[in-house]
């Protein structure tokens, strides 16, 4: 498909630089494709009323790591500064990363992160497209994790980071209530809207909550530069769905409940773990699933998500889920109505399927 179909104009002042406070006070645009009232303005705190007893929420329990590293490359008598953004762990000591400026890093060159007698160092093992490099660090496992935690910075998205620096508030604001397993370099932002109060209200409604893991990579920040979706290459992300959770979600759907994915990351993980018969099974590994219009959703019945960047793979996913024309109308409504966009912005709930009686 022509990538320009997923474009739209957004005023700069609609990009949220801070989340709503409290988180569940964010606005929520409810989208019911094909219904008489297609678009409805609500609040995230209204979510329990929009779900039905027996529905099942799938949340992403990944935790964001401080994946932005400031490095120095020494060559002869010259020193160059390089910014490194980790995006995919390969093993205990090796990461794929985006380097800026990548042209300053050659194969076999070494970079140093941090000061003192024993800085963290890494060697460039490979170079890829778009500034991607493979780095082999001089530490591994928990030692490397501890060094990254001590030396790294929280990787706020560029549309926020370009307008303000990372501060102490972001350490909490950019983690979801469910975050437990470290590994993401971007937050699963639909989960940012949840508060203990909202979780309690959802449970009281008779809606179950289940955890998935998809470690979001920095590829989520990248615009689609190709002119046609067929020419875009997705980056791999690792995820898990355990057997007990898969069976619980199958049981909820068998009983008539809807499977509601909290975020495009949970949606992508579930659609990677589902079989042709619509049954979920345990999943552990990498996925580069690329969901565009024409995709057949087998696992997900409803989708809670934020408003996404134009020409992004996430804009393509929601268009595949609800229909491109529906999404274009929803986004036009949100822009005209003053909704806040992107990671710290408002939310959208796509409900193509009504609950069964």
For each residue, the residues with C-beta under 8 A, 3 or more apart:
1: 5 228 229 230 292 293 316
2: 5 227 228
3: 6 7 224 226 227 228 229 232 311
4: 7 227 311
5: 1 2 324
6: 3 224 310 311 312 315 316 319 324
7: 3 4 310 311
8: 310 328 331 332 335
9: 310 335
10: 14 15 310 335 341
11: 14 335
12: 15
13:
14: 10 11 335 338 339 340 341 345
15: 10 12 159 160 163 340 341 342 345
16: 19 340 341 342 343 344 345 346
17: 160 163 164 344
18: 21 169 173 344
19: 16 23 26 173 192 344
20: 23 24 25 26 27 44 193 340 346
21: 18 25
22: 25 195 197
23: 19 20 26 44 192 193 194 195 198
24: 20 43 44 45 47 193 194 195 197 198
25: 20 21 22 43 44 45
26: 19 20 23 43 44 193 340 345 346 347
27: 20 41 42 43 44 339 340 346 347
28: 41 42 43 44 46 47 346 347 348 349
29: 39 40 41 42 330 333 334 339 346 347 348 349
30: 39 40 41 42 50 348 349 351
31: 38 39 322 326 327 330 348 349 350 351
32: 35 37 38 39 40 351 352
33: 38 322 323 326 350 352
34: 38 352
35: 32 38
36:
37: 32 40
38: 31 32 33 34 35 326 329
39: 29 30 31 32 329 330 333
40: 29 30 32 37
41: 27 28 29 30 337
42: 27 28 29 30 46 50 349
43: 24 25 26 27 28 46
44: 20 23 24 25 26 27 28 47 193 198 346 347
45: 24 25 197 198 201
46: 28 42 43 49 50
47: 24 28 44 50 51 198 201 202 304 349
48: 51 198 201 202 204 205 207
49: 46 205
50: 30 42 46 47 349 351
51: 47 48 55 57 202 205 207 258 260 355
52: 55 205 206 207 257 258 355
53: 205 206 207
54: 206 207 252 255 256 257 355
55: 51 52 207 208 252 257 258 259 260 302 355
56: 207 208 209 210 248 249 252 253 257 258 259 260
57: 51 202 207 208 209 210 260 262
58: 210 211 212 249 259 260 261 262 266 270
59: 176 178 188 191 194 209 210 211 212 262 263 266
60: 176 178 188 191 211 212 213 214 216 262 263 265 266 269
61: 176 178 179 180 181 211 212 213
62: 179 181 182 183 184 188 213 214 215 216 265
63: 175 179 180 181 182 183 184
64: 67 154 155 174 175 179 182 184 185 186 187 216
65: 86 145 148 149 152 182 183 184 185
66: 148 149 151 152 153 154 155
67: 64 85 86 87 148 152 155 185 218
68: 83 84 85 86 152 153 154 155
69: 83 84 85 86 113 120 148 151 152 153
70: 81 83 84 113 153
71: 81 82 83 84 111 112 113 122
72: 79 80 81 82 111 112 113
73: 79 80 82 104 105 109 110 111
74: 78 79 110 112
75: 78 80 109
76:
77:
78: 74 75
79: 72 73 74
80: 72 73 75 104
81: 70 71 72
82: 71 72 73 99 100 101 104 105 111
83: 68 69 70 71 99 100
84: 68 69 70 71 97 98 99 111 113 133 135
85: 67 68 69 97 98 99 100 155 185 218
86: 65 67 68 69 89 95 96 97 148 152 185 218
87: 67 95 96 97 98 185 217 218 219 235
88: 95 96 217 235 236 237 238
89: 86 94 95 183 215 238
90: 94 95 96 134
91: 94 140
92: 140 141 144
93: 136 137 138 139 140 141 144
94: 89 90 91 125 134 135 136 137
95: 86 87 88 89 90 134 135 137
96: 86 87 88 90 128 132 133 134 135 235
97: 84 85 86 87 132 133 134 135
98: 84 85 87 102 130 131 132 133 218
99: 82 83 84 85 102 104 105 131 132 133
100: 82 83 85 131
101: 82 104 131
102: 98 99 105 127 131 132 133
103:
104: 73 80 82 99 101
105: 73 82 99 102 109 111 124 127 133
106: 109 124
107: 124 125 126 127
108: 123 124
109: 73 75 105 106 123 124
110: 73 74 121 122 123 124
111: 71 72 73 82 84 105 121 122 124 135
112: 71 72 74 119 120 121
113: 69 70 71 72 84 119 120 121 122 147 151
114: 119 120 147 150 151
115: 119
116: 119
117:
118:
119: 112 113 114 115 116
120: 69 112 113 114 137 138 139 144 147 148 151
121: 110 111 112 113 137 138
122: 71 110 111 113 135 136 137 138
123: 108 109 110 135 136
124: 105 106 107 108 109 110 111 127 133 134 135
125: 94 107 133 134 135 136
126: 107 133 134
127: 102 105 107 124 132 133 134
128: 96 132 133 134
129: 132
130: 98 222
131: 98 99 100 101 102
132: 96 97 98 99 102 127 128 129
133: 84 96 97 98 99 102 105 124 125 126 127 128
134: 90 94 95 96 97 124 125 126 127 128
135: 84 94 95 96 97 111 122 123 124 125
136: 93 94 122 123 125
137: 93 94 95 120 121 122 140 144 147
138: 93 120 121 122
139: 93 120 143 144 147
140: 91 92 93 137 143 144
141: 92 93 144 145
142: 145 146
143: 139 140 146 147
144: 92 93 120 137 139 140 141 147 148
145: 65 141 142 148 149 182
146: 142 143 149 150
147: 113 114 120 137 139 143 144 150 151
148: 65 66 67 69 86 120 144 145 151 152
149: 65 66 145 146 152
150: 114 146 147
151: 66 69 113 114 120 147 148
152: 65 66 67 68 69 86 148 149
153: 66 68 69 70 166
154: 64 66 68 166 170 171 174
155: 64 66 67 68 85 185 186 218
156: 160 161 166 170 174 343
157: 160 161 186 221 342 343
158: 161 162 221
159: 15 162 163 309 342
160: 15 17 156 157 163 164 342 343 344
161: 156 157 158 164 165 166
162: 158 159
163: 15 17 159 160
164: 17 160 161 167
165: 161
166: 153 154 156 161 170
167: 164 170
168: 171
169: 18 172 173
170: 154 156 166 167 173 174
171: 154 168 174 175
172: 169 175
173: 18 19 169 170 192 344
174: 64 154 156 170 171 187 192 343
175: 63 64 171 172 179 187
176: 59 60 61 179 187 188 191 192 194
177: 191 194 195 196 199
178: 59 60 61 191 194 211
179: 61 62 63 64 175 176 191
180: 61 63 211
181: 61 62 63 213 215
182: 62 63 64 65 145
183: 62 63 65 89 213 215 238
184: 62 63 64 65 187 188 214 215 216 217
185: 64 65 67 85 86 87 155 215 216 217 218
186: 64 155 157 216 217 218 220 221 343
187: 64 174 175 176 184 191 192 216 343
188: 59 60 62 176 184 191 192 214 216 262 263 265 266
189: 192 263 306 342 343 344
190: 193 262 263 264 266 304 305 306 347
191: 59 60 176 177 178 179 187 188 194 262 263
192: 19 23 173 174 176 187 188 189 343 344
193: 20 23 24 26 44 190 198 347
194: 23 24 59 176 177 178 191 198 199 262
195: 22 23 24 177 198 199
196: 177 199 200
197: 22 24 45 200 201
198: 23 24 44 45 47 48 193 194 195 201 202
199: 177 194 195 196 202 203 209
200: 196 197 203 204
201: 45 47 48 197 198 204 205
202: 47 48 51 57 198 199 205 207 209
203: 199 200 206 207 208 209
204: 48 200 201
205: 48 49 51 52 53 201 202
206: 52 53 54 203
207: 48 51 52 53 54 55 56 57 202 203 260
208: 55 56 57 203 248 252 257
209: 56 57 59 199 202 203
210: 56 57 58 59 245 248 249
211: 58 59 60 61 178 180 245
212: 58 59 60 61 239 240 241 245 266 269 270
213: 60 61 62 181 183 239 240 241 269
214: 60 62 184 188 237 238 239 265 266 268 269 287
215: 62 89 181 183 184 185 237 238 239
216: 60 62 64 184 185 186 187 188 220 237 265
217: 87 88 184 185 186 220 235 236 237
218: 67 85 86 87 98 155 185 186 221 222 235
219: 87 222 234 235 237
220: 186 216 217 313 314
221: 157 158 186 218
222: 130 218 219 225 235
223: 309 311 312
224: 3 6 229 232 311 312 313 316
225: 222 232
226: 3 229 230 231 232
227: 2 3 4 231
228: 1 2 3 231 232
229: 1 3 224 226 232 290 292 316
230: 1 226
231: 226 227 228
232: 3 224 225 226 228 229 290 313
233: 288
234: 219 288 289 290 313
235: 87 88 96 217 218 219 222 288
236: 88 217 286 287 288
237: 88 214 215 216 217 219 265 268 286 287 288
238: 88 89 183 214 215 285 286 287
239: 212 213 214 215 269 272 283 284 285 286 287
240: 212 213 283 284
241: 212 213 245 246 269 270 273 280 281 282 283 284
242: 245 246 282
243: 246 247 281 282
244: 247 248
245: 210 211 212 241 242 248 249
246: 241 242 243 249 250 273 280 281 282 283
247: 243 244 250 251 280
248: 56 208 210 244 245 251 252
249: 56 58 210 245 246 252 253 259 270 280 299
250: 246 247 253 254 279 280
251: 247 248 254 255
252: 54 55 56 208 248 249 255 257 259
253: 56 249 250 256 257 258 259 278 301
254: 250 251
255: 54 251 252
256: 54 253 355 356
257: 52 54 55 56 208 252 253 355
258: 51 52 55 56 253 301 302 353 355
259: 55 56 58 249 252 253 270 299 300 301 302
260: 51 55 56 57 58 207 300 301 302 303 304
261: 58 264 266 267 270 300 302 303 304
262: 57 58 59 60 188 190 191 194 266 304
263: 59 60 188 189 190 191 266 267 304 305 306
264: 190 261 267 268 303 305 308 314 317 318
265: 60 62 188 214 216 237 268 269
266: 58 59 60 188 190 212 214 261 262 263 269 270
267: 261 263 264 270 271 291 300 303 305 317 321
268: 214 237 264 265 271 272 287 289 291 317
269: 60 212 213 214 239 241 265 266 272 273 283 287
270: 58 212 241 249 259 261 266 267 273 274 280 299 300
271: 267 268 274 289 291 295 297 298 299 300
272: 239 268 269 283 287 289
273: 241 246 269 270 280 281 282 283 299
274: 270 271 278 279 280 281 298 299
275: 278 279 280 281 298
276: 298
277:
278: 253 274 275 298 299
279: 250 274 275
280: 241 246 247 249 250 270 273 274 275 299
281: 241 243 246 273 274 275
282: 241 242 243 246 273
283: 239 240 241 246 269 272 273
284: 239 240 241
285: 238 239
286: 236 237 238 239
287: 214 236 237 238 239 268 269 272
288: 233 234 235 236 237
289: 234 268 271 272
290: 229 232 234 313 316
291: 267 268 271 295 313 316 317 320 321
292: 1 229 295 316 317 319 320
293: 1 316 319 320 323 324
294: 320
295: 271 291 292 320
296:
297: 271 300 320 321
298: 271 274 275 276 278
299: 249 259 270 271 273 274 278 280
300: 259 260 261 267 270 271 297 303 321
301: 253 258 259 260 352 353
302: 55 258 259 260 261 349 350 351 352 353
303: 260 261 264 267 300 318 321 322 349 350
304: 47 190 260 261 262 263 347 348 349 350
305: 190 263 264 267 308 314 318 347 348 350
306: 189 190 263 341 342 343 345 346 347 348
307: 331 334 339 340 341 342 345 346 347 348
308: 264 305 312 314 315 318 342
309: 159 223 312 314 315 342
310: 6 7 8 9 10 315
311: 3 4 6 7 223 224 315
312: 6 223 224 308 309 315 316
313: 220 224 232 234 290 291 316 317
314: 220 264 305 308 309 317 318
315: 6 308 309 310 311 312 318 319 327
316: 1 6 224 229 290 291 292 293 312 313 319 320
317: 264 267 268 291 292 313 314 320 321
318: 264 303 305 308 314 315 321 322 327 348 350
319: 6 292 293 315 316 322 323 324 327
320: 291 292 293 294 295 297 316 317
321: 267 291 297 300 303 317 318 350 352
322: 31 33 303 318 319 326 327 330 350 352
323: 33 293 319 326 327
324: 5 6 293 319 327 328
325: 328 329
326: 31 33 38 322 323 329 330
327: 31 315 318 319 322 323 324 330 331
328: 8 324 325 331 332
329: 38 39 325 326 332 333
330: 29 31 39 322 326 327 333 334 348
331: 8 307 327 328 334 335
332: 8 328 329 335 336
333: 29 39 329 330 336 337
334: 29 307 330 331 337 339 341 346 348
335: 8 9 10 11 14 331 332 339
336: 332 333
337: 41 333 334
338: 14
339: 14 27 29 307 334 335 345 346
340: 14 15 16 20 26 27 307 344 345 346
341: 10 14 15 16 306 307 334 345 346
342: 15 16 157 159 160 189 306 307 308 309 345
343: 16 156 157 160 174 186 187 189 192 306
344: 16 17 18 19 160 173 189 192 340
345: 14 15 16 26 306 307 339 340 341 342
346: 16 20 26 27 28 29 44 306 307 334 339 340 341
347: 26 27 28 29 44 190 193 304 305 306 307
348: 28 29 30 31 304 305 306 307 318 330 334
349: 28 29 30 31 42 47 50 302 303 304
350: 31 33 302 303 304 305 318 321 322
351: 30 31 32 50 302 354
352: 32 33 34 301 302 321 322
353: 258 301 302
354: 351
355: 51 52 54 55 256 257 258
356: 256
357:
